[in-house]
């Protein structure tokens, strides 16, 4: 085992699991740093190989394209976030407390997880906020979906939607509410960093978390009684 902490990944997101080798972990590490620095459009597997100091062919043994690599990062992030959320909310007493804590964890700026020294979660979060939607909004999304590439994201949404159903069984749109909060928060973080007049900025982005927690509780309250 190369690292102490490993996220189970759909096999369609890689040719060879990069979590199993030193070179593979270096590919993950440098891809995050490079995409974060130059953006996904300018990113290429050739530039990645140059930043690592290996041949381009070596990178292609793990990923057939940069889009497959992005799918891997997308899936890894949501698998890690799923684990983190369930681990941190488990001790809380009520479903509402667990859901509010989960939403806060999804929205707030994260820090680097020391259990994964080859992955900078803070930079990866920035990539997911700005580039992650490119994993979904493609002409090939239906065929990609059939491979299971989005399972880690779906599982997290379904888990949080189940919490909503426990809190308010009469609420009809739990999955829509969760994905609206997740994707909307990503966009608001982007606005706060680059287009602040499109959001209500605060220095530590706390207003973004506050807004979506307000949206969450308001939505559930308007559709019947909230259960503790």
N, C-alpha and C positions, 0 to 999 in steps of 0.2 A: 504493500500500500504506500503510495507516494505521499499522500496527505492524510491528516487525521479525519478530515471532514469532507465527505463526497456527496454530491447531489446526483440521484438517479436521473439519467437523461434518456429521452427517446432515441433509439438507434438511428432514426432518420436525420438527426441533427449533426451527425459526424460520420466519417468513414472508419476512423479508429478513435476510440475514446481518449481524448487528450488528458483526462484525469489520471491515466494509468502510467504515463511516462514523464520523465523530466523534460524532454523536448515538448511534449504536448502541453504541459503546464506552462512552459515558457511561451508557447504560442498563445495560450489564453491570456497570460499576463501582458504580453506586449500588444496583443490585439486591442485589449481594453485601453491601454495607455495611448495607443496610436489613434484609435477611433475617437477617443475623448479629445485628443489634441487637434486632429485635422478634419474630423467628421467622416461619416460613412461614404459620402459621394467621392471624396478624394482618396479614401482608403483602398488599397489593393493588396492582394496576397504577396505580390512582389515586394512592395514597400514593407510589408510585415516581415518577410524573410530577411530583408536587409537590416531591419532594426534588431532582429534576433541574432543575426550573424550565421544563418544557415541557408541552405539552398531552397529555391522556390519549390522544387520537387518534393522536398521534405515536408513542407507545409501542406502540399496537395495530397499527401498520404493520410492526412487527418481530415481535411475539408476539401470538397470538390469545387467550392466557390465561396466568395465572400458572403453571399446571402446565406449559405448554409452555416457559416461561422456566426453570422448575426442571429440565426435561429437558435444556435447552441447557447449563445450569451443570453438571449431572451428567455429560453427555457430554464437555463441555470439560475437566472435571477429570480424567477417566479417560484422555482423549487426551493431556493434558499429562503425567500420571503415567506413561503408557506410554512416551512419548518420553524422559522424564527417566530412567526405570529403564534402558531399553535403552542410553541414552547413557552412564550411569555404570557399568553392569556389564560393558559390552563389553570393557574392558581386562583384566578378571579372567581367571585362567587356567582354572579348573575350573568345571563346571556347578554344583557344590555352593557354591562361593564366590559365583557369580553369583546363585544362588537366595537364599542367606542375605542378601546385600546388598540384593536386591530386596525381600525381606520387611521388612528394617529400614527401607528407604525408605518402604514402604507404611504402616508403623506409627508411625514417629517423627513428632513435630511438625515440620511444614515451615516454611520461611521464605518471604518474599515474593520472587518471581522478578523481577529487575530488567528482564528482556527484555519483560515484559508490564506496563507501568506502569498500565494501566487495570484490572488484575485483582490483587487481594490474595489470593495463594494460601493464606496462613495462615488468613485468615477463610473462604475458600472451603472449605478442608479441614474447618473446624468445621461448616460448613453440610452438607457431605457426610456427616460423622459423625452429625449429629443429624437432618437432613432428607432425605438422599439416598434412604433406603429408601422414602420416599413416592413416589418416581419409579417404583418397582417394585411396591409393594403396593397396587394399585388394581384395580378390577373390569375396567378396560379394558386390563390389562397385555398380554393376548394380541394385541389389535389394534395396540397401540402397538409391541409387539415386532416385528410383521410390517413395520413401517415402517423398521426399522433403528435405532431410537433408542438401543438399548443396545449397539451394535456396538463402541464404544471400550472399554467395560467387558469385553465378551466377549473381545475380542482380547487384552487384558491377561491375563485368566484363562487363556486358551488358551496364551499364550506361556509363562507360568510353569508351567502343567501340563506343557508339553513339556520344560521343564528337569527337572521331577520324573521324567519318563519316562527322560530321559538318565541321571539319577542312580540310579534304581531301576526298571528296566523291569517288575518284578514287582508294583509298587504299583498297586492297582486303583482308587484313588479320587483321582486328582490334582486334578481340577476341584473336587471337594467339599472337599478339604483347603485349596485356595487360597481359595475363597469363605468357608469357615469362619474362616480366619485373618483375612481382610479385614473381614468383617462383625462377627466377634467382637471384633476390636481396636477397631473403632468404638464398640461397646457398652461395652467396658472403659474407653475414654477418657471416655465420658459418665459412667459410674459414678464414675470417679476424680474428675471435676469436681463431680459433684452428689450421688452416693450412695456415698461411699467405703467404707461397710461391706459393699458387695457386691463389692468387688475387693480386691486387695492393693496398696495405693497406695504410690507412691514420689514424691518431690518432683518429679523430672524425667520421670516416666512410664516410666523405663527398665525397670521390672519388667514392663510390658506387652510390650515388645519381647522381653525375655528369655524370658517365658513362651511366646510364640508361636514363637520360634526353637527352644525346647526341644520344644514340641509337634511342630514340623516334623521335626526330626532324629529324635525318638523314633518318630514314625509311620513314617518311611522305614526306620529300622533294624529295626523289628519285622516288616517285610514283605520281608526278603531283604537281600542285600549292596548296600551303597552304592558306586557307581562314582565315582571322582574325575573 
